[in-house]
Amino acid sequence: MSFPSFPRILRRAIGPCLLGAALLLSASAGAAERTADPKAAPNDFLEAVANNMLDAVKADPKALQGDPAHIADLVRRYAMPYVDMSKTTRLAAGRYWRQASAAQKDALVQAFTGTLIRTYSGAFTRVTSGTQISLLPFRGDPKAQDAVVRTTISQPNSSPIGVDYRLEQTAEGWKVYDLNVEGIWLIQNYRNQFASEINRSGIDGLIAALNTKK
């Protein structure tokens, strides 16, 4: 089984030279790493994480050469600590999450994490000096438990792409758990595909499918 819809939308949003929808913001390579404070205002938090991620990619020769394993390591270091993959996976699994054993839940989170890292690592190979991601004015309540941070991705000779990030306030501060590319939310897209695979081959079948997806 494959999970084509969201990765395809992601690649279309990227375009031939456009950076994928990830926790990035345009910045000059070599800038000093910023402190990403999960307890700051949502836009400030995301901006710091984003700048650090893009700086790391632009400053790393192997990443700029498109080395997927190397880029995946950068994603794990700079982006994944600020993503709540347990919540993302639980919401994507929907009602089937309650049917899973503790071991299956752990395995599903790990498998889905690997799928998303592979998806975004492929996007990071398209970083160029012309890539820019801008934060839009924050519309919500920064003291709320749930917030949406809106961004636009732009590239010369391409139309801007809107990408929204949904964050939850946790005991550790803000965590990203969902994103919207071109009007399609990641969790909703994968929920339909997860349900289809679970109905066909069970939860273990879904875990196997995610682990074999390259």
Salt bridges, closest charged atoms under 4 A:
ASP55 OD2 - ARG34 NH1 2.80
ASP60 OD2 - HIS70 NE2 2.77
ASP73 OD1 - ARG76 NH1 3.56
ASP146 OD1 - ARG166 NH1 3.12
GLU168 OE2 - LYS87 NZ 2.88
GLU182 OE1 - ARG12 NE 3.25
GLU197 OE1 - ARG200 NH2 2.92
